[in-house]
Amino acid sequence: MTDPARAPAPDTFDVIVLGAGPAGAAAAMTACRQGLTVALVDKACFPRAKLCGGGVTGRSARYFEEIFGTPLPPELIDTKTAVEFHAEDRPLGALPQIPPMHLTMRWHFDADLVARVLAAGATDLTGCRVAEIDTTTPALTLSDGRRLTARVLIGADGVNSPVARALFGRAYDPARIGFGLEVEAPAPPGNADRPLRIDFGAAQWGYGWDFPKSGSSTIGIGGVLSRNGDMKGAMAAYLDLLGQDPTQPVKGHHLPFGDFRRRPGRGAVLLAGDAAGLVDPITGEGIAYALKSGQLAAQAAARALAEDAPATALRRYRATLRPIHRAIRQARAIRLLLFAPLFRPAFLAAFRRSGHLRHLYMRLLAGEIEYPDLARATLRRLPAFLTGALQRGGTKPPPARDA
Ligand SMILES: Cc1cc2nc3c(=O)[nH]c(=O)nc-3n(C[C@H](O)[C@H](O)[C@H](O)COP(=O)(O)OP(=O)(O)OC[C@H]3O[C@@H](n4cnc5c(N)ncnc54)[C@H](O)[C@@H]3O)c2cc1C
């Protein structure tokens, strides 16, 4: 009998998942639960840093439970039930009671996900660099020369996705991509009891956030990159507004902002999460769609493999992704109301006047309502000449490259 401790690691798998963030962990977990052999590959060893506000919405919490079979671990989250909105340095209103919104640190959150996936039986190839991606076989060559083959490859490798680059030549369209800047500010006493803070206008076609957690506050701005000529300047101004040192070093990262891939893969190669552009173009929320699309990709892979037809995986995956694509399209149309210069003043006035509208916005984040519900409520509260202009313009954005 072979000594398992000395047996060489296998190099052929049903599914290889490249990237062990929320999308990759959800894909690998789902594939393991379907009885498939799975390799989880990531260049990083976990825990690892990931620039992110760590906002885990009600939608994310539901997907987490569905995929990992357990509620969000309380030790990983601070739960918020109050929020303050601001715009252009002025308060827009507060809500003392919102649907629970959780905050986490991705350092701990992602490591927890990876641990669950490895416990479920995935082969641990974290801390492994990939030298070459063969999207035809499909196969990966690691930097130590080892070649791994799979019947299905899932690229959950983030916004700069090497798998998307291997398939399509580039990971995202630079004219449409979003960008976020963040600092982790020290937590004053009682920090975790402070409400969430959201600042419309801290970035163009985006917003600013102050997420107070037990150990620190995650403060950042994010928006469509092509609309923000001086994002560093906007971040310094936002830090100054919050009483933070505006000269402190900040970190930045791209994020998809509504420009999802209509064909997220090819044949037996699927893209999930940021690699497929699945981020809400208004809120910048990406964890929920990363979890869900990872799960859907693995389910599509399992069905394709059960019929010994791996090349049908993309067709199956695309069909199940439709509701996410539809929601992103709706959000993209509706963000005109929030971000376009013509509508923004009226939207902000309506938001300031209407606690109901503010509450709907938070229910949207909690996944309790969808974008059309928010749009209807907003349109009812806009002056007639603006709603007329919006209807005449249909869902077309103003002449710009991002929408
Ligand atoms: C500033 C900022 C703030 C944000 N705040 C929020 C928020 O509050 N709430 C929210 O829901 N979303 C937020 N997002 C979006 C969210 O972070 C992403 O949508 C989410 O992380 C996507 O998950 P993913 O698994 O697709 O990709 P990632 O989390 O990026 O994981 C990709 C993984 O792939 C690995 N990888 C990449 N390249 C390679 C390679 N060549 N070889 C091997 N491995 C590789 C990486 O190491 C990484 O572990 C924010 C994003 C930014 C930039």
Ligand as a Chemical Component Dictionary entry (heavy atoms), coordinates in Angstrom:
data_LIG
# 
_chem_comp.id                   LIG 
_chem_comp.type                 NON-POLYMER 
_chem_comp.pdbx_formal_charge   0 
_chem_comp.three_letter_code    LIG 
# 
loop_
_chem_comp_atom.comp_id 
_chem_comp_atom.atom_id 
_chem_comp_atom.alt_atom_id 
_chem_comp_atom.type_symbol 
_chem_comp_atom.charge 
_chem_comp_atom.model_Cartn_x 
_chem_comp_atom.model_Cartn_y 
_chem_comp_atom.model_Cartn_z 
_chem_comp_atom.pdbx_ordinal 
LIG C1  C1  C 0 -11.200 49.237 -2.792  1  
LIG C2  C2  C 0 -12.227 48.129 -2.947  2  
LIG C3  C3  C 0 -13.245 48.011 -2.005  3  
LIG C4  C4  C 0 -14.215 46.986 -2.144  4  
LIG N1  N1  N 0 -15.166 46.857 -1.170  5  
LIG C5  C5  C 0 -16.087 45.871 -1.262  6  
LIG C6  C6  C 0 -17.049 45.668 -0.231  7  
LIG O1  O1  O 0 -17.055 46.366 0.793   8  
LIG N2  N2  N 0 -17.946 44.659 -0.378  9  
LIG C7  C7  C 0 -17.954 43.856 -1.490  10 
LIG O2  O2  O 0 -18.818 42.982 -1.589  11 
LIG N3  N3  N 0 -17.025 44.009 -2.467  12 
LIG C8  C8  C 0 -16.092 44.971 -2.382  13 
LIG N4  N4  N 0 -15.128 45.097 -3.346  14 
LIG C9  C9  C 0 -15.106 44.141 -4.467  15 
LIG C10 C10 C 0 -14.542 42.794 -3.993  16 
LIG O3  O3  O 0 -13.308 42.986 -3.330  17 
LIG C11 C11 C 0 -14.333 41.851 -5.180  18 
LIG O4  O4  O 0 -15.462 41.922 -6.029  19 
LIG C12 C12 C 0 -14.133 40.415 -4.721  20 
LIG O5  O5  O 0 -12.939 40.289 -3.981  21 
LIG C13 C13 C 0 -14.082 39.464 -5.916  22 
LIG O6  O6  O 0 -13.735 38.173 -5.504  23 
LIG P1  P1  P 0 -12.944 37.190 -6.489  24 
LIG O7  O7  O 0 -12.835 35.906 -5.775  25 
LIG O8  O8  O 0 -13.558 37.235 -7.828  26 
LIG O9  O9  O 0 -11.496 37.854 -6.683  27 
LIG P2  P2  P 0 -10.357 38.157 -5.609  28 
LIG O10 O10 O 0 -10.937 38.318 -4.263  29 
LIG O11 O11 O 0 -9.569  39.284 -6.181  30 
LIG O12 O12 O 0 -9.477  36.837 -5.604  31 
LIG C14 C14 C 0 -8.683  36.501 -6.709  32 
LIG C15 C15 C 0 -7.596  35.544 -6.265  33 
LIG O13 O13 O 0 -6.858  35.154 -7.426  34 
LIG C16 C16 C 0 -5.499  35.084 -7.099  35 
LIG N5  N5  N 0 -4.695  35.275 -8.302  36 
LIG C17 C17 C 0 -4.651  36.364 -9.099  37 
LIG N6  N6  N 0 -3.758  36.182 -10.085 38 
LIG C18 C18 C 0 -3.217  34.949 -9.907  39 
LIG C19 C19 C 0 -2.224  34.194 -10.595 40 
LIG N7  N7  N 0 -1.577  34.682 -11.657 41 
LIG N8  N8  N 0 -1.926  32.970 -10.128 42 
LIG C20 C20 C 0 -2.546  32.477 -9.041  43 
LIG N9  N9  N 0 -3.487  33.139 -8.349  44 
LIG C21 C21 C 0 -3.818  34.366 -8.771  45 
LIG C22 C22 C 0 -5.286  36.210 -6.095  46 
LIG O14 O14 O 0 -4.138  35.969 -5.280  47 
LIG C23 C23 C 0 -6.594  36.163 -5.302  48 
LIG O15 O15 O 0 -6.477  35.369 -4.141  49 
LIG C24 C24 C 0 -14.146 46.093 -3.239  50 
LIG C25 C25 C 0 -13.100 46.207 -4.177  51 
LIG C26 C26 C 0 -12.150 47.212 -4.032  52 
LIG C27 C27 C 0 -11.018 47.303 -5.033  53 
# 
loop_
_chem_comp_bond.comp_id 
_chem_comp_bond.atom_id_1 
_chem_comp_bond.atom_id_2 
_chem_comp_bond.value_order 
_chem_comp_bond.pdbx_ordinal 
LIG C1  C2  SING 1  
LIG C2  C3  SING 2  
LIG C2  C26 DOUB 3  
LIG C3  C4  DOUB 4  
LIG C4  N1  SING 5  
LIG C4  C24 SING 6  
LIG N1  C5  DOUB 7  
LIG C5  C6  SING 8  
LIG C5  C8  SING 9  
LIG C6  O1  DOUB 10 
LIG C6  N2  SING 11 
LIG N2  C7  SING 12 
LIG C7  O2  DOUB 13 
LIG C7  N3  SING 14 
LIG N3  C8  DOUB 15 
LIG C8  N4  SING 16 
LIG N4  C9  SING 17 
LIG N4  C24 SING 18 
LIG C9  C10 SING 19 
LIG C10 O3  SING 20 
LIG C10 C11 SING 21 
LIG C11 O4  SING 22 
LIG C11 C12 SING 23 
LIG C12 O5  SING 24 
LIG C12 C13 SING 25 
LIG C13 O6  SING 26 
LIG O6  P1  SING 27 
LIG P1  O7  DOUB 28 
LIG P1  O8  SING 29 
LIG P1  O9  SING 30 
LIG O9  P2  SING 31 
LIG P2  O10 DOUB 32 
LIG P2  O11 SING 33 
LIG P2  O12 SING 34 
LIG O12 C14 SING 35 
LIG C14 C15 SING 36 
LIG C15 O13 SING 37 
LIG C15 C23 SING 38 
LIG O13 C16 SING 39 
LIG C16 N5  SING 40 
LIG C16 C22 SING 41 
LIG N5  C17 SING 42 
LIG N5  C21 SING 43 
LIG C17 N6  DOUB 44 
LIG N6  C18 SING 45 
LIG C18 C19 SING 46 
LIG C18 C21 DOUB 47 
LIG C19 N7  SING 48 
LIG C19 N8  DOUB 49 
LIG N8  C20 SING 50 
LIG C20 N9  DOUB 51 
LIG N9  C21 SING 52 
LIG C22 O14 SING 53 
LIG C22 C23 SING 54 
LIG C23 O15 SING 55 
LIG C24 C25 DOUB 56 
LIG C25 C26 SING 57 
LIG C26 C27 SING 58 
# 
